[in-house]
Amino acid sequence: MRSGEPSITLKSSALLPIKEKRYALVTSHCPSREFYSMKSMRKNRIEHSIEFAAHNSLTTGESRLPPSATRVAEVMSRNLVTLSAHHTFGEAVQLMTNSPFRHFLVVHADGRLAGVFSDRDVLRALGRTPNWQAKNVSGVMTHNVFTVTPRTPLSVAASEMLSRRINCLPVIGDDGKVCGIITSTDLLRSYQKIQSSLENNSCGTNEGSV
């Protein structure tokens, strides 16, 4: 810039597309403005990933099986203990220590899902996150979450949990808000009931044929 020419400051940020659909952020020479722009972009990506996963799961398998198929609504847990993204890591760990649950849904004030906080997140934070004592739940929870609806067939939910190697799935209602959770314990409890019924029926059939 030549001496005497006025300096130019960008009043707004702009996104320049580059390959692989990534974006270069152009801002004014203001560190705080650049920080908040990048923070907003990260928040939008996180919310989009949850909504995208939820959109995919809301329709997964719901029309594949007959109406008689067992649905998530029949076995899911409805009484939830939830966290806010603003809870501290220590508060979340204390809650987990004092309860029988290993998974807590992190929910926005309006009831929408923000993420999942689990015992895996605790171990990951302790092993990989510097200064984890000062972190909030939002800094260590799982953001990209696969969800189901109350109408999702139980077999589909179980298949997703097995293929993704996870132990819980948040359940999202038609209004987009959290209405329950289904865990590996719920699946085992359902399996136990079905297996007991089959075994009892088998015993009755054998006795009748003697």
C-alpha positions in Angstrom: 0.0 0.0 0.0 1.4 3.4 -0.9 2.1 6.0 1.7 -0.9 8.3 2.2 -3.5 5.9 0.8 -6.4 5.1 3.1 -6.5 1.6 4.7 -9.4 -0.7 3.7 -11.2 -2.8 6.3 -13.7 -5.5 5.2 -17.0 -5.0 7.0 -18.2 -8.5 6.6 -16.8 -11.9 6.1 -17.0 -13.7 2.8 -16.7 -17.4 1.8 -14.5 -18.3 -1.2 -15.2 -21.9 -2.4 -12.1 -24.0 -3.0 -11.8 -27.7 -3.9 -13.5 -30.5 -1.9 -16.3 -28.1 -0.9 -14.1 -26.5 1.8 -14.1 -22.8 2.3 -11.5 -20.1 2.9 -12.6 -17.4 5.3 -11.8 -13.8 4.4 -12.3 -11.4 7.2 -11.0 -8.0 8.3 -7.8 -7.8 10.3 -9.7 -8.2 13.5 -8.8 -11.4 15.5 -12.0 -11.3 17.6 -14.2 -11.0 14.6 -12.4 -13.8 12.8 -12.7 -16.0 16.0 -16.4 -15.5 16.3 -17.0 -16.1 12.5 -15.1 -19.4 12.7 -16.9 -20.3 15.9 -20.3 -19.7 14.2 -19.3 -21.8 11.2 -18.3 -24.7 13.5 -21.6 -24.5 15.5 -23.6 -24.5 12.2 -21.6 -27.6 11.0 -22.3 -29.4 14.2 -26.0 -28.6 14.2 -26.2 -29.6 10.5 -24.5 -32.9 11.2 -27.0 -33.8 13.9 -30.0 -32.7 11.8 -28.6 -34.7 8.8 -28.1 -37.8 10.9 -31.6 -37.4 12.4 -33.2 -36.8 9.0 -31.6 -40.0 7.7 -32.6 -42.1 10.7 -36.2 -40.8 10.9 -37.0 -42.6 7.7 -34.6 -45.6 8.0 -36.5 -48.9 7.8 -39.8 -47.5 8.9 -41.6 -48.7 5.8 -39.6 -51.9 5.3 -41.4 -54.2 7.8 -45.0 -55.1 8.4 -47.1 -53.1 11.0 -46.8 -56.0 13.4 -43.0 -55.5 13.8 -41.8 -54.4 17.2 -41.1 -50.6 17.2 -38.6 -48.6 19.2 -41.5 -47.0 21.1 -42.3 -50.3 22.8 -39.0 -50.7 24.5 -37.3 -47.3 24.7 -36.7 -45.5 28.0 -38.9 -42.4 28.4 -37.8 -41.1 31.8 -34.6 -39.3 30.9 -31.8 -37.6 32.9 -30.4 -35.0 30.5 -27.5 -32.6 30.5 -27.1 -29.0 29.2 -24.1 -28.2 27.0 -23.1 -25.7 29.7 -22.7 -28.2 32.5 -19.1 -28.7 33.4 -17.2 -31.9 32.7 -16.9 -32.5 36.5 -20.6 -32.1 37.0 -21.4 -34.6 34.3 -18.9 -37.1 35.6 -20.4 -36.7 39.1 -23.9 -37.3 37.8 -22.7 -40.4 36.0 -21.0 -41.7 39.1 -24.2 -41.3 41.2 -26.6 -42.9 38.7 -26.9 -46.3 37.0 -26.7 -44.7 33.5 -23.8 -44.6 31.2 -25.3 -42.3 28.6 -26.8 -38.9 29.0 -28.5 -36.9 26.2 -27.4 -33.3 26.0 -30.4 -31.2 25.1 -31.0 -27.6 24.1 -33.4 -25.4 26.1 -36.1 -26.0 23.4 -35.8 -29.8 23.7 -33.7 -30.4 20.6 -30.8 -32.8 20.7 -27.3 -31.2 21.1 -25.3 -34.4 21.5 -24.6 -37.4 23.7 -22.3 -37.7 26.7 -21.2 -41.2 27.6 -18.6 -43.1 29.6 -16.6 -43.4 26.3 -16.5 -39.6 26.1 -15.2 -39.5 29.7 -12.3 -41.9 28.9 -11.5 -40.1 25.7 -11.4 -36.7 27.5 -9.2 -38.0 30.3 -6.7 -39.5 27.8 -6.7 -36.9 25.0 -8.0 -33.6 26.2 -5.6 -31.1 27.8 -7.0 -29.2 30.8 -10.1 -31.4 30.8 -11.1 -30.1 34.2 -12.0 -26.7 32.7 -14.1 -28.1 29.9 -17.8 -27.9 29.5 -19.9 -30.9 28.3 -20.1 -29.3 24.8 -16.3 -29.6 24.5 -16.2 -33.4 25.1 -19.6 -34.8 24.1 -20.3 -36.6 20.8 -21.8 -34.2 18.4 -22.4 -36.3 15.3 -25.3 -38.5 16.6 -27.4 -41.1 14.8 -31.0 -41.0 15.9 -34.2 -43.0 15.5 -37.9 -42.3 15.9 -40.6 -44.1 18.0 -41.8 -45.8 14.8 -38.4 -47.2 13.8 -38.4 -51.0 13.8 -36.5 -52.5 16.7 -34.5 -54.6 14.3 -33.3 -51.5 12.5 -32.2 -49.8 15.7 -30.3 -52.9 16.8 -28.6 -53.2 13.4 -27.5 -49.6 13.6 -26.1 -50.0 17.1 -24.2 -53.1 16.0 -22.8 -51.7 12.8 -21.8 -48.4 14.5 -20.5 -50.1 17.6 -22.5 -47.8 19.9 -24.7 -48.6 22.9 -27.5 -46.0 22.7 -29.7 -44.1 20.2 -31.6 -41.0 21.0 -35.3 -41.1 20.0 -36.6 -38.0 18.2 -40.4 -37.3 18.0 -42.2 -35.7 15.1 -41.7 -32.3 16.6 -37.9 -32.7 16.3 -37.5 -32.9 20.1 -36.0 -35.7 22.2 -38.7 -38.1 23.5 -36.6 -41.0 24.7 -33.5 -43.2 24.4 -32.9 -46.8 23.5 -29.9 -48.5 24.9 -28.2 -51.9 24.6 -29.8 -52.7 28.0 -33.3 -52.0 26.5 -32.5 -54.4 23.6 -31.3 -57.1 26.0 -34.4 -56.7 28.1 -36.6 -57.0 25.0 -34.6 -60.1 23.8 -35.0 -61.7 27.2 -38.8 -61.3 27.1 -39.0 -62.7 23.6 -36.7 -65.6 24.3 -38.7 -66.5 27.5 -41.9 -66.4 25.6 -40.5 -68.8 22.9 -39.1 -71.1 25.5 -42.4 -71.2 27.4 -44.3 -71.9 24.2 -41.9 -74.6 23.3 -42.3 -76.3 26.7 -46.1 -76.2 26.3 -46.0 -77.7 22.9 -43.7 -80.5 24.1 -45.9 -81.3 27.0 -49.0 -81.5 24.8 -47.3 -83.9 22.4 -46.4 -86.4 25.2 
